[in-house]
Amino acid sequence: MNTKSSIPTFILKTYQMLEDQKNTNVISWTSQGTAFIVYNQILLEKEVLQNFFKHSNYSSFVRQLNLYNFKKVKSNEGQIFKHKCFRKGMKSMLSFIKRKNQDDSVGGSNTLVQEEPTIHIKEEQNLFKECAIDIKETNNKLKEDMKLLQETSSYLIDQMQNLNHFVYNQSVDIEVKFKQVGQMLHAINEELRQENKSETITNKFMDKKEESFQESKVGSPNPYVDYNSIALNPLDYEYFIDSFL
């Protein structure tokens, strides 16, 4: 016997209506995903039902739910409808939802219909277990990556501290060298200042000597004769006289 039958059109349309995110303010899954809730009956009739069904009558929609054994639960938020095979994210279970008259006529056995969803639930549970194992392995891998990242971060911090220490030492050496250069420049300037001072004294001495020489010529019988100098011998004197004749 083929246990996998087609999904009833009404059930499929209802599931699609709940999966449409544009309708979440009117009708949506509950937080657990095991039922759905109608928040606003008026908006459901005016804006939503006609997009999925040939009618837009809320009462007809509820009657159809009752035909497929949906149970209505009271809630302060709205009307909640639930079915053991109608769950969020489990579209494959929709094929096990039957109308009431179909449940009575399926091989005269209601037990088989109840066992099929149970088998599928076990398959879903196994799938969830595999997902949990994958999540655990991924978590372990993330822990290893985090440990490696921490080690790399510590190494980079050490390298940064060493670099800061090197830069500090270099700056201290440069500062010392600048001071030494400043001291050398100061010594050179001082030496140049002393040389300029000595040259100034020498120039003053020469100027004073020149001034004295010029004063010695004023009032002399012959302005071209330096009477303070050593006396000429007789031959030089005669030559000097002849130069004026």
C-alpha positions as a Markdown table, in Angstrom:
| # | Residue | x | y | z |
|---|---|---|---|---|
| 1 | Met | 0.0 | 0.0 | 0.0 |
| 2 | Asn | 1.3 | 3.4 | -0.9 |
| 3 | Thr | 1.2 | 5.5 | 2.4 |
| 4 | Lys | 2.3 | 8.7 | 0.6 |
| 5 | Ser | -0.8 | 10.3 | -0.8 |
| 6 | Ser | -1.2 | 13.8 | -2.3 |
| 7 | Ile | -1.8 | 16.8 | -0.1 |
| 8 | Pro | -5.4 | 18.1 | 0.0 |
| 9 | Thr | -5.8 | 21.4 | -1.9 |
| 10 | Phe | -7.4 | 23.2 | 1.1 |
| 11 | Ile | -4.6 | 22.1 | 3.4 |
| 12 | Leu | -1.9 | 23.1 | 1.0 |
| 13 | Lys | -3.5 | 26.5 | 0.4 |
| 14 | Thr | -3.8 | 27.1 | 4.1 |
| 15 | Tyr | -0.2 | 26.2 | 4.7 |
| 16 | Gln | 0.9 | 28.6 | 1.9 |
| 17 | Met | -1.2 | 31.3 | 3.3 |
| 18 | Leu | 0.6 | 31.0 | 6.7 |
| 19 | Glu | 4.0 | 30.9 | 5.0 |
| 20 | Asp | 3.3 | 34.2 | 3.2 |
| 21 | Gln | 5.0 | 36.9 | 5.4 |
| 22 | Lys | 2.7 | 39.6 | 4.1 |
| 23 | Asn | -0.2 | 38.1 | 6.2 |
| 24 | Thr | 1.5 | 37.8 | 9.6 |
| 25 | Asn | -0.4 | 40.7 | 11.0 |
| 26 | Val | -3.7 | 38.9 | 10.2 |
| 27 | Ile | -2.9 | 35.2 | 10.4 |
| 28 | Ser | 0.3 | 33.5 | 11.4 |
| 29 | Trp | 1.9 | 30.5 | 13.1 |
| 30 | Thr | 2.1 | 30.4 | 16.9 |
| 31 | Ser | 5.5 | 30.8 | 18.5 |
| 32 | Gln | 5.9 | 27.1 | 18.9 |
| 33 | Gly | 4.8 | 26.4 | 15.3 |
| 34 | Thr | 2.4 | 23.7 | 16.3 |
| 35 | Ala | -0.8 | 25.7 | 15.5 |
| 36 | Phe | -1.9 | 29.0 | 13.8 |
| 37 | Ile | -3.8 | 32.0 | 15.1 |
| 38 | Val | -6.3 | 34.3 | 13.4 |
| 39 | Tyr | -5.8 | 37.8 | 14.7 |
| 40 | Asn | -8.3 | 39.7 | 12.6 |
| 41 | Gln | -11.3 | 37.9 | 11.0 |
| 42 | Ile | -12.5 | 40.9 | 9.1 |
| 43 | Leu | -9.1 | 41.6 | 7.4 |
| 44 | Leu | -8.8 | 37.8 | 6.7 |
| 45 | Glu | -12.0 | 37.9 | 4.7 |
| 46 | Lys | -11.3 | 41.2 | 2.9 |
| 47 | Glu | -7.6 | 40.9 | 2.1 |
| 48 | Val | -6.3 | 37.4 | 2.5 |
| 49 | Leu | -8.7 | 34.5 | 1.8 |
| 50 | Gln | -9.5 | 35.6 | -1.7 |
| 51 | Asn | -5.8 | 35.3 | -2.7 |
| 52 | Phe | -5.8 | 31.6 | -1.9 |
| 53 | Phe | -9.3 | 30.3 | -2.2 |
| 54 | Lys | -12.3 | 30.8 | -4.5 |
| 55 | His | -14.2 | 32.5 | -1.7 |
| 56 | Ser | -13.6 | 35.0 | 1.0 |
| 57 | Asn | -16.0 | 33.7 | 3.7 |
| 58 | Tyr | -14.4 | 33.2 | 7.1 |
| 59 | Ser | -17.2 | 30.8 | 8.2 |
| 60 | Ser | -16.6 | 28.6 | 5.2 |
| 61 | Phe | -12.9 | 28.6 | 6.0 |
| 62 | Val | -13.6 | 27.4 | 9.6 |
| 63 | Arg | -16.0 | 24.7 | 8.4 |
| 64 | Gln | -13.3 | 23.3 | 6.1 |
| 65 | Leu | -10.9 | 23.3 | 9.0 |
| 66 | Asn | -13.4 | 21.3 | 11.1 |
| 67 | Leu | -13.8 | 18.8 | 8.2 |
| 68 | Tyr | -10.1 | 18.1 | 8.5 |
| 69 | Asn | -10.2 | 17.6 | 12.2 |
| 70 | Phe | -8.6 | 20.9 | 13.2 |
| 71 | Lys | -9.3 | 21.8 | 16.8 |
| 72 | Lys | -10.1 | 25.4 | 17.9 |
| 73 | Val | -8.6 | 26.8 | 21.0 |
| 74 | Lys | -9.6 | 29.9 | 22.9 |
| 75 | Ser | -7.1 | 32.7 | 23.2 |
| 76 | Asn | -7.0 | 36.3 | 24.2 |
| 77 | Glu | -5.0 | 37.1 | 21.0 |
| 78 | Gly | -7.5 | 35.5 | 18.6 |
| 79 | Gln | -8.8 | 32.1 | 17.4 |
| 80 | Ile | -6.2 | 29.3 | 17.4 |
| 81 | Phe | -6.5 | 26.2 | 15.2 |
| 82 | Lys | -4.3 | 23.1 | 15.6 |
| 83 | His | -3.8 | 19.7 | 14.0 |
| 84 | Lys | -1.2 | 17.1 | 15.0 |
| 85 | Cys | 0.1 | 16.9 | 11.4 |
| 86 | Phe | -0.2 | 20.6 | 10.6 |
| 87 | Arg | 3.1 | 22.2 | 11.8 |
| 88 | Lys | 5.4 | 25.0 | 10.7 |
| 89 | Gly | 8.3 | 23.7 | 8.6 |
| 90 | Met | 6.9 | 20.2 | 8.2 |
| 91 | Lys | 5.2 | 20.4 | 4.9 |
| 92 | Ser | 5.7 | 16.7 | 4.2 |
| 93 | Met | 3.3 | 15.8 | 7.0 |
| 94 | Leu | 0.4 | 17.6 | 5.3 |
| 95 | Ser | -0.3 | 14.5 | 3.2 |
| 96 | Phe | -1.4 | 12.7 | 6.4 |
| 97 | Ile | -4.3 | 15.1 | 7.0 |
| 98 | Lys | -7.6 | 13.6 | 5.9 |
| 99 | Arg | -11.2 | 14.6 | 5.8 |
| 100 | Lys | -13.4 | 13.0 | 8.4 |
| 101 | Asn | -15.3 | 10.8 | 5.9 |
| 102 | Gln | -11.9 | 9.7 | 4.4 |
| 103 | Asp | -10.6 | 8.6 | 7.8 |
| 104 | Asp | -13.6 | 6.3 | 8.1 |
| 105 | Ser | -13.1 | 4.7 | 4.7 |
| 106 | Val | -9.4 | 4.1 | 4.5 |
| 107 | Gly | -9.1 | 0.3 | 4.4 |
| 108 | Gly | -11.4 | 0.1 | 7.5 |
| 109 | Ser | -8.3 | 0.8 | 9.6 |
| 110 | Asn | -7.8 | 4.0 | 11.5 |
| 111 | Thr | -4.7 | 2.6 | 13.1 |
| 112 | Leu | -2.7 | 2.8 | 9.9 |
| 113 | Val | -3.4 | 6.5 | 9.5 |
| 114 | Gln | -2.3 | 7.2 | 13.0 |
| 115 | Glu | 0.9 | 5.1 | 12.6 |
| 116 | Glu | 2.0 | 6.9 | 9.4 |
| 117 | Pro | 2.4 | 10.4 | 11.1 |
| 118 | Thr | 4.2 | 8.7 | 14.0 |
| 119 | Ile | 6.8 | 7.1 | 11.6 |
| 120 | His | 7.3 | 10.5 | 9.9 |
| 121 | Ile | 7.8 | 12.2 | 13.2 |
| 122 | Lys | 10.5 | 9.7 | 14.1 |
| 123 | Glu | 12.2 | 10.6 | 10.7 |
| 124 | Glu | 12.0 | 14.2 | 11.6 |
| 125 | Gln | 13.5 | 13.5 | 15.0 |
| 126 | Asn | 16.4 | 11.7 | 13.4 |
| 127 | Leu | 16.9 | 14.6 | 11.1 |
| 128 | Phe | 16.9 | 17.0 | 14.1 |
| 129 | Lys | 19.5 | 14.7 | 15.8 |
| 130 | Glu | 21.8 | 14.9 | 12.7 |
| 131 | Cys | 21.4 | 18.7 | 12.7 |
| 132 | Ala | 22.3 | 18.8 | 16.4 |
| 133 | Ile | 25.4 | 16.8 | 15.7 |
| 134 | Asp | 26.4 | 19.2 | 12.9 |
| 135 | Ile | 25.8 | 22.1 | 15.2 |
| 136 | Lys | 28.0 | 20.5 | 17.9 |
| 137 | Glu | 30.8 | 19.8 | 15.4 |
| 138 | Thr | 30.5 | 23.4 | 14.1 |
| 139 | Asn | 30.7 | 24.7 | 17.6 |
| 140 | Asn | 33.8 | 22.7 | 18.4 |
| 141 | Lys | 35.4 | 24.0 | 15.2 |
| 142 | Leu | 34.5 | 27.5 | 16.2 |
| 143 | Lys | 36.2 | 27.0 | 19.6 |
| 144 | Glu | 39.4 | 25.8 | 17.9 |
| 145 | Asp | 39.3 | 28.8 | 15.6 |
| 146 | Met | 38.8 | 31.1 | 18.6 |
| 147 | Lys | 41.7 | 29.5 | 20.4 |
| 148 | Leu | 43.9 | 30.0 | 17.4 |
| 149 | Leu | 42.7 | 33.6 | 17.1 |
| 150 | Gln | 43.5 | 34.3 | 20.7 |
| 151 | Glu | 47.0 | 32.8 | 20.3 |
| 152 | Thr | 47.6 | 35.0 | 17.2 |
| 153 | Ser | 46.3 | 38.0 | 19.0 |
| 154 | Ser | 48.7 | 37.4 | 21.9 |
| 155 | Tyr | 51.6 | 37.1 | 19.5 |
| 156 | Leu | 50.7 | 40.3 | 17.7 |
| 157 | Ile | 50.4 | 42.1 | 21.0 |
| 158 | Asp | 53.9 | 40.9 | 22.0 |
| 159 | Gln | 55.3 | 42.1 | 18.6 |
| 160 | Met | 53.7 | 45.4 | 19.1 |
| 161 | Gln | 55.2 | 45.9 | 22.5 |
| 162 | Asn | 58.6 | 45.0 | 21.2 |
| 163 | Leu | 58.2 | 47.5 | 18.4 |
| 164 | Asn | 57.1 | 50.2 | 20.8 |
| 165 | His | 60.2 | 49.4 | 23.0 |
| 166 | Phe | 62.5 | 49.6 | 19.9 |
| 167 | Val | 61.0 | 52.9 | 18.7 |
| 168 | Tyr | 61.4 | 54.4 | 22.2 |
| 169 | Asn | 65.1 | 53.4 | 22.4 |
| 170 | Gln | 65.6 | 54.9 | 18.9 |
| 171 | Ser | 64.0 | 58.1 | 19.9 |
| 172 | Val | 66.2 | 58.3 | 23.0 |
| 173 | Asp | 69.3 | 57.8 | 20.9 |
| 174 | Ile | 68.2 | 60.4 | 18.4 |
| 175 | Glu | 67.6 | 62.9 | 21.3 |
| 176 | Val | 71.1 | 62.3 | 22.7 |
| 177 | Lys | 72.6 | 62.8 | 19.3 |
| 178 | Phe | 70.7 | 66.0 | 18.8 |
| 179 | Lys | 72.1 | 67.3 | 22.2 |
| 180 | Gln | 75.6 | 66.4 | 21.1 |
| 181 | Val | 75.2 | 68.2 | 17.8 |
| 182 | Gly | 73.8 | 71.2 | 19.7 |
| 183 | Gln | 76.9 | 71.2 | 22.0 |
| 184 | Met | 79.2 | 71.0 | 19.1 |
| 185 | Leu | 77.5 | 73.9 | 17.3 |
| 186 | His | 77.7 | 75.9 | 20.5 |
| 187 | Ala | 81.4 | 75.2 | 20.8 |
| 188 | Ile | 82.0 | 76.2 | 17.2 |
| 189 | Asn | 80.1 | 79.5 | 17.6 |
| 190 | Glu | 82.1 | 80.2 | 20.8 |
| 191 | Glu | 85.3 | 79.6 | 18.9 |
| 192 | Leu | 84.2 | 81.9 | 16.0 |
| 193 | Arg | 83.2 | 84.5 | 18.5 |
| 194 | Gln | 86.7 | 84.4 | 20.1 |
| 195 | Glu | 88.4 | 84.6 | 16.7 |
| 196 | Asn | 86.2 | 87.6 | 15.7 |
| 197 | Lys | 87.0 | 89.3 | 19.0 |
| 198 | Ser | 90.8 | 88.7 | 18.5 |
| 199 | Glu | 90.6 | 90.0 | 14.9 |
| 200 | Thr | 88.7 | 93.1 | 16.1 |
| 201 | Ile | 91.5 | 93.8 | 18.6 |
| 202 | Thr | 94.2 | 93.4 | 15.9 |
| 203 | Asn | 92.3 | 95.7 | 13.6 |
| 204 | Lys | 92.0 | 98.4 | 16.3 |
| 205 | Phe | 95.7 | 98.0 | 17.0 |
| 206 | Met | 96.6 | 98.5 | 13.3 |
| 207 | Asp | 94.3 | 101.4 | 12.9 |
| 208 | Lys | 95.8 | 103.1 | 15.9 |
| 209 | Lys | 99.3 | 102.5 | 14.6 |
| 210 | Glu | 98.3 | 103.9 | 11.2 |
| 211 | Glu | 96.8 | 106.9 | 12.9 |
| 212 | Ser | 100.0 | 107.5 | 14.8 |
| 213 | Phe | 102.0 | 107.3 | 11.6 |
| 214 | Gln | 99.8 | 109.9 | 10.0 |
| 215 | Glu | 100.1 | 112.2 | 12.9 |
| 216 | Ser | 103.9 | 112.0 | 12.8 |
| 217 | Lys | 104.0 | 113.4 | 9.3 |
| 218 | Val | 102.0 | 116.6 | 10.2 |
| 219 | Gly | 104.4 | 119.6 | 10.7 |
| 220 | Ser | 107.5 | 117.8 | 9.3 |
| 221 | Pro | 109.8 | 119.8 | 7.0 |
| 222 | Asn | 109.1 | 117.2 | 4.3 |
| 223 | Pro | 105.8 | 115.4 | 4.5 |
| 224 | Tyr | 107.3 | 112.5 | 2.6 |
| 225 | Val | 109.9 | 111.9 | 5.1 |
| 226 | Asp | 109.3 | 109.8 | 8.2 |
| 227 | Tyr | 111.5 | 111.4 | 10.8 |
| 228 | Asn | 110.7 | 108.6 | 13.2 |
| 229 | Ser | 112.3 | 106.1 | 11.0 |
| 230 | Ile | 116.0 | 105.1 | 10.9 |
| 231 | Ala | 118.2 | 108.0 | 9.5 |
| 232 | Leu | 119.3 | 107.8 | 5.9 |
| 233 | Asn | 123.0 | 107.3 | 5.1 |
| 234 | Pro | 124.7 | 110.1 | 3.1 |
| 235 | Leu | 124.4 | 108.3 | -0.3 |
| 236 | Asp | 120.7 | 107.7 | 0.2 |
| 237 | Tyr | 120.3 | 111.4 | 1.2 |
| 238 | Glu | 122.0 | 112.6 | -1.9 |
| 239 | Tyr | 119.9 | 110.3 | -4.1 |
| 240 | Phe | 116.8 | 111.7 | -2.4 |
| 241 | Ile | 117.9 | 115.3 | -3.1 |
| 242 | Asp | 118.6 | 114.6 | -6.7 |
| 243 | Ser | 115.1 | 113.2 | -7.2 |
| 244 | Phe | 113.7 | 116.7 | -6.7 |
| 245 | Leu | 116.1 | 118.4 | -9.2 |
